[in-house]
Amino acid sequence: MNYTLDLCGGTHVKNIKDIYRFAIKNIFSIGSGIYRIEGLTNVGVDSIVEGLVGINQEIENLIHKADSIVTTAKNEDINVSFHHEINKKVLGSYQDVINKRNEFSMLQKSVKELEKEVSRLKENQVLSSMDSFYSLIENNTFIQRIDGFEMGQLKQLVDNIALKTPGGLVFVASITNDKVMFLSKSLSSKYHCGELVKAAAQICGGNGGGRADYAQAGGKDIDKINDALDYVRGIVL
């Protein structure tokens, strides 16, 4: 091919027809306006699938993640499903690389959508069980330990209870991943949520703080969670 320019070394032939088979393996930028194209010829074309090992593993990891999300959700009485059929068709060209990248991208989006759906259903669970939490309101205050919720759902729960305790206080303790989290919300000048969560967190070997109307903090010693709640009750009730 008389109009080509070789920028680097490689396999050369007298006539391009001697290459017989050719497939692009990879294309990537190595500088401003400079690209490198890697190709395979003849029997080497059959090895193009070897370059897909990494992305195939990433696809397997995503499927495993999705299966784990579904299993965890079902254990929490949330019914979701997920299925992905891996594309095993091999064309023996760069199109295989493109197809795998597209498959990986689409699978990523599907797993993210699955996570959003599970989160939405969990929030619905929280909303549907609010009456049981409202029954624990005492003297316009709610000071309780609540486990089994992600931080997003816990914040939503605190917000909902706060609507039922105008001028009062909401203080929640929760154990997540072997750590204690404290959340507090109040629209009353009688309470300073930042100071309350800080004091509770310090009892559990942690620290934190926040605004007077809303705050969160964390601690490490989960065995002290009841002591922290009793301390807050002693101040507030």
URLIN-V709997 format. One record per backbone hydrogen bond with DSSP energy under -1.0 kcal/mol. NH is the residue of the N-H (numbers start at 1). CO is the residue of the C=O. E is the energy in kcal/mol with one decimal. If there is no record, write none. Layout:
NH:CO:E
NH:CO:E
This chain:
4:1:-1.5
18:15:-2.2
19:16:-1.6
21:19:-2.4
23:40:-2.3
25:38:-3.5
26:38:-1.7
28:36:-2.0
30:34:-2.3
31:34:-1.0
34:31:-1.6
36:28:-3.2
38:26:-2.7
40:23:-2.8
42:21:-1.9
44:41:-2.3
45:42:-1.7
46:43:-1.2
47:44:-1.5
48:45:-1.7
50:47:-1.7
51:48:-1.1
52:49:-1.6
53:50:-1.1
56:52:-2.5
57:53:-1.9
58:54:-1.8
59:55:-2.1
60:56:-2.2
61:57:-2.4
62:58:-2.0
63:59:-2.2
64:60:-2.4
65:61:-2.2
66:62:-2.6
67:63:-2.5
68:64:-2.1
69:65:-2.2
70:66:-2.4
71:67:-2.4
72:68:-2.5
73:69:-2.4
74:70:-2.4
75:71:-1.8
77:74:-1.7
78:73:-2.6
96:93:-1.8
98:94:-2.2
99:95:-3.0
100:96:-2.2
101:97:-2.4
102:98:-2.5
103:99:-2.4
104:100:-2.6
105:101:-2.4
106:102:-2.5
107:103:-2.3
108:104:-2.3
109:105:-1.9
110:106:-2.1
111:107:-2.4
112:108:-2.1
113:109:-2.3
114:110:-2.0
115:111:-2.3
116:112:-2.2
117:113:-2.4
118:114:-2.4
119:115:-2.3
120:116:-2.4
121:117:-2.3
122:118:-2.2
123:119:-2.0
124:120:-1.9
125:121:-1.8
126:122:-2.1
127:123:-2.4
128:124:-2.4
129:125:-1.1
130:127:-1.1
134:130:-2.7
135:131:-1.6
136:133:-1.8
137:134:-1.7
138:141:-3.2
141:138:-1.4
142:169:-2.4
144:171:-1.8
146:173:-3.0
154:150:-2.5
155:151:-2.4
156:152:-1.8
157:153:-2.4
158:154:-2.4
159:155:-2.4
160:156:-2.2
161:157:-2.5
162:158:-2.3
163:159:-1.1
164:161:-1.2
168:165:-2.4
169:140:-1.3
170:185:-2.3
171:142:-3.7
172:183:-3.2
173:144:-2.2
174:181:-2.3
176:179:-2.6
179:176:-1.0
180:219:-2.5
181:174:-3.2
182:217:-3.0
183:172:-2.6
184:215:-2.3
185:170:-2.3
186:213:-2.4
191:188:-1.1
193:212:-2.5
194:211:-1.1
196:192:-2.0
197:193:-2.6
198:194:-1.6
199:195:-2.2
200:196:-2.2
201:197:-2.5
202:198:-2.3
203:199:-1.4
204:200:-1.1
205:202:-1.5
206:201:-3.1
207:218:-1.2
209:216:-1.0
211:214:-1.2
215:184:-2.0
217:182:-2.0
218:207:-1.5
219:180:-2.4
220:204:-1.7
221:204:-2.9
222:220:-1.1
224:221:-1.4
225:222:-1.4
228:224:-2.2
229:225:-2.0
230:226:-2.6
231:227:-2.0
232:228:-2.0
233:229:-2.6
234:230:-2.3
235:231:-1.4
236:232:-2.5
237:233:-2.4
